């Protein structure tokens, strides 16, 4: 059994127990509110003893708030106020209840307290136990034959000026609490049940109510029942073990505000099986994450390597004299920056090569192609003649009277004259090329 499995069981036990405690606390608060209202409105013991009609008048005054309190309390099926028979009539007070599935509270005849002995727990224990305890008490669940409901009661004694006036109480449909317990499941067959603080079954899906777990089934529960009788509770990574019908089980349990024990139990085999499934799920998830990481790594590697290969190919072509190939990567990372620098370098290189070619093949004064360009063009023409593809023509131009211009106007003007002639020649040549 791992600490994680124990903590998970204890957490679920805590959550469900807190839900029950909220309901029980609401019942206690409702009853406490009704008691405080009764004490505040009560005028005095002397008037109750001397005026026989005061008990009825006081009861009638409290009926409205009492029924309203019951209607707004989850699971409430009865509400009552009973005066002490030592101060007034033994049937004084009121008792309102509603049947199973009913919505309206109806007036019932209160129990005659004088008919039963004080030790008769079944009929008047709710009254005298509250008086003896001096504070609110929870009664063990019991079946009310009059309204056909399994009930649990919370009763508070009313004291004022040192006198015991009587009790107020709420009866709750115990099936309302049983439903919460029965809905609690864990793993495949795990379930929850309730016991009293003396380890007697209050609700169990298989064992009858009132069964003493300490002696049940040849004492299978004996050690565990001993734990339930103590103030000890499970928490953190602690679970308690016992055997039920030969099946090893682990249990988590907590005390409720009414003194009952809420127990959550499951077979050890299912807890371990669930843990193994959890381990398998973790392994599968780790493998999935690893596969995703590998795919991402491959994609990232390709994203990084592809531009580098492209840059290397472009560099080789440039080394062979091809300046028209450029890398296409435009990413916003280091590779993109390198590609952009590469493109700028190629552009500058083309510019410098064009500039050098211009110096090598063009006349600096006129800008027209020089003798070197003519010789290279002649070589190409010879090759075209050899291949029998002589698609070219030669034109010869001569500038007359250049010496006279230089002598009359100066060499600078003569240079201007030569540049003008060259521009005119190139313009005519380009126009003819365009027409052809």
N, C-alpha and C positions, 0 to 999 in steps of 0.2 A: 504494500500500500504506500503510495507516494504522498508527499505533503500536499501537492497540487490537488489530488483527488479528494483528500480530506477537507481541504479548504473549500473546494467546490460544493461538497455536501453540506458543510457547516454554513456556507453562504446562503444556499437555497433554504435550509432550515430556518435561518435567521429571517429571511425575507417573508416566508409564509407565517412564521410565528408573530412577526410584527403586524401582519395583516389581521390576525386574530386578536392581538392585543389592542389594536386601534378600535375594533368593534367592542371588545369588552370594556375598554376605557370609556367609550362613549356611553355605554349602559351605566357605568358607575357614575359618570358625570351627570347624566340625566336624573338618576335617583338622588344624588347629592343635592342637585338644584331643587328638586321637589321637597326634600327634607328641610332645606334652608328656608324655602318659602313658607312651609308649614310652621316652623319655629317663629318666623318673623310675624306671622298673622295671628298666632295663638295669644290669647289675652291673659290666661292664667289658670293655674290648677284649681283654684278656689271656685272659679266660675264653672269649670267643667264638672266639679263635684256637686255644686249647689244647684245648677240649672240643667235639668235633664234635657232641655231642648237645644242647649248650646252645642253639644256634640254633633247633632244633626245639622244645625246651621253652619257650623265650621266645616263639616264634611262636604256639604253642598257647595260651599265657597271654593273648596279645593278641587272639586270634580273637574271643572273646566280646564285648569292648568295641568292637572294630572293626566287627563285623557289626551290633551294636546301634546304633552311630553311623550307619552307612549306612541302616539301616531308618528312622531318625528324621530323615533328611536328604531334603528334597524332590528328587525326580528322580534319586536315586542308583541306579546299576545295577551298580556294582562298587566294591570296597574292597580295598586290598592293602598289604602290608608286604614290602619286598625289601631284603635285606642286600647290602652291597658284596661283589662277587666277590673283592676283594683281601683280605678278612678271612675268608671262609668259602665254602661251596659256591655255585656260580653259580646254582643254582635254589632257594636257601634263602629262607625267608619263606613268605608265603601269598598267595593270590588268590581272592577269592570274588565271584561275580557272579550276576545273575538275568537271565533272558531277557525279551524284550519282553512286557509284560503279566503277567510272573510276580510272585509275592509272596515266595518264599523264596530266600535267597542260598545258592548251592551252591558247594562247593569245586572249584576248577579247578587244572590243572597250571600252575605259574608258568613264565614264559618263561625259557629258558636264556640268560642274559646273555652267556655266552662264545661263543655261536653267531654273534652279530652284531657287526659293527664299531661302535665308539663313534660313528661319523659316520652310522650308519644311523638317521636320524630317524624313519622310518616304524615301525620295530620297537622301538628302545630309546632314542629321543629323549627320552621322558618321564623316563627314569632319569638319563641323562648331562647333559641340559640343566638339570635341577634341581640336580645336583651342581655344575656349573660356575657356575650363577647364585648358589648359596649361600643361596637363600631360596625361598619358595613361588613357583611359576610356573603360569600357565594355558597349556595346550596348545591349539593351534588345533583346531577341530572336525574329526573324522575318522570314517569308517565302520568299525565293528568287525564284521568278517565272522563272527567266532565266535558272537556273540550277536545279530547282525543289527540293530544299533542305531547311529544317528549319535550320536557322543559328544563331550563336551568334558571335559577332565581338569584337576584341580588337584592338584599334587604338591609336597610339601615335603621337603627333605633333612633328615636327622637327624644332628646333630653332638653329640659329647660328649667332653669332655677333649681337644678339638682334633682328634679323629678323625672321619672321615666314616663313619657306620655303615650308611647306606642311605637309603631313602625310604619315605614313606607317601603314599597318594593315594586320591582318590575320583574315579570316572568318573560323569558325569552324562548322562542322556539329553537330548541337545540339542533334541530335539523338544519337550521340556517348556518350554524357553525360546522356541523358535520359535512355539509356540502363543500366547504372550503378545504377541509381536511381530505375528503375523498378525491378531490380534484388534484391534489398534490401527488405527483408521480416523479420518479427519478430513474434513469436508465430504462431497461425494458420492463421489469416487473417490480421495481422499488415503489414504495408507498409510504403514507404517513398514518399515524394513529395517535390517540390521546389516552393518557392515564391520569389517575388522581395522584396526589403527592404521596399516597401509600402504595403505589404501584398496582392499583386495581384498574382494569380496563374501563375506560369511559366511552371510547369508540374505537373499534377495530373491524376491519372488513371481514375477518375470519373468526375472531374470538368474541364470545358473548360479553355484553356489558356487565360489569361487576366482578368479572373473573380476576382472581388474585394471581398475578404473574409469577409471584415467588414460588407458588406450588403448582402452577399449570404445567401439564404435559411432563410429569415426572421431574419437575424442577429444572427444565431446560433454560428458563429465564431467570433462575435464582440469582446469579451474580449480577446480571443486568438490572433485575428488579431492585437489588440492593443499592445500585447507583441511582436509580430513579427516586428512591426514598431520601436521598441526601440532597443537599443544596448544590451539589456539583452539577456542572453543565459542560457540554462539549463546546470547544472553540478552537480557532486556529487550525493546526494540522492534527488535531486529536479526534479520533473516532473510537467508539466502544464496540467490542465484539461480543456476539452471542450466537447460539445455535437454535434454529427454529425448524422443527420437523426434519432434523438431520442436515439442514442447509446452513453453512457458515454465513453469518451476516455481519455487516457493519452498520452502526447507527449513530446519528447525531440527534441531540435532544436539547430543548430549552424549556425553562419554566415560564408559564403564562402568568398574567397579573391576577388571575383567579386561583392560582395554585396548581393548576393542571400542568402536565408535562406534554409538550408537543414533540413527537418522535418521528424522525425521518430515517427509513431503513432500506437497505438494498443488499442483494447477495454479493459476496466478495468477488465471485467469478465475473459478475457483470461489471463491477467497478474496474477490475483488472482488464477485462475485455475492452471496455470503453477506453481505458488508458492505452492499450495496445493499438486500438483504432486511431486514437489521437496521435500516437507516435508515427503510425503509418501515414496519416494525413500530413504530419509535419515533414516527413521524409519526401513524400510526393510533392509537397509545396516547395521544398528546398531544391528538388530536381528540376521542377518547373522554372524556378527562379534562376537556376544555373543555366538551363537551356536558353532562357530569355537573355541572360547575360552574354552567353556565347554568340547568339544571333546579333545582339547589339554590338558586340566586339567586332564581329565580321563586317557588319555594315559600316561601323566607324572606320575600321581598317581600310575597307574599300574606298570609303569617302576620302581618306587621307592618301592612299597609295595611287589611286587613279589620276589625280592631278599631278602627282610627282612623275608618274610614267609619261603623262602628256608633256610635261615640261622637259623631260629628258629627250623625248622624241623630237620636240621642237628645237632643242639645242643642237641635236645631231644634224637636222636639216639645215639649220642656220650655218653650222660649221661647213656644210657642203655647198653653201652659197645661196640657199633658198630662204629669202627674207619674207616670203608671203605667208608663211605658216605662223599662227599665233595661238597661245594657250587659251582655252575657253572658260577656265575656272573663274568665277566671280564671287566666291564665298567671302564672308566677312571675318575670316580667321587668318592665321599666319600663312596658310597655303594661298589664300586669295591675295594677300599682300605681296607674296613672292611672285605670283602670276602677273599682277599689275606692274611690278617692277620689271619683270621680264618683257612685257609688252612695251613699256616705255623705253627700255634699252634697245629693243629691236627697231622702234621708231627712230630713235636717235641715230642708230647705226645706219639705217636706210638713208637718213638725211645726210650723214657724213659721207657715205658712199656716193650719193648723188652729187654732193658738193665736189668731191675729189674727181669724179667722172667729168664734171663740168669743167674743172681746171685742166684735166688731161685732154679733153676732146673739143674744147671750144676756145676761140680766140678771145683774149681778155679785153681787147679794144672793141671789137664789133659784136661779140657774142655769138657769131656763127661758128659752125664746126671748123676745126683747123686741119692742118695737113695730116696729123695722126689719125683723126677721124676719117679723113679721105682715104688713107692707106688701108684702114681696117674695112671700110666700105668696099674698097676695090677688091680686097681678098674675098669678101662675101660674094661680090659679083662674079669673080672668077669661079667660085664654087658653084654658083647658080648656072653659069655657062657649062661647066663640066657636067652638071646634072641635067642639062638641056631644059632649064627653067629660067631663061633669061628675060624675066619680066622687069625691065628697068630701062631708064633713059638717062643720058648725060646732057647737061646744059653748061655752057661756058660763058662767063660774063667778064667783061673788062671795063674798068673805070678809066675814061679818057680825061686828059687835061688835069690830072691830080696834081702834077708838079706846078702847073700855073696857079692852082688854088693855093697851094702851100706857099709859093713865092709871093703871091699878091695879098693873101689874107692871114698867113701864118699856119704853122703845123697844127695848132689846136683846132682851128676851123677846118683844116683838112681831115682831122680825126672825126669831127662831127659829121663831115660830108660822107666819110666812109661808113660810119655807124648808120646814117640815114639810108644809104644805099643798101646796106645789109638788111635792115628792117623791112624795107620795101621788097627786097628779094624773098625773104622768108614769108612775108604775108601772102605774096602771089603764089608761092609754092604750096602753102597750107590750104589756100582756096582751091587750087587745082586738085589736091589730095581729097578734099571734102567732096568735090564734084564727082570724082571718079569713084 
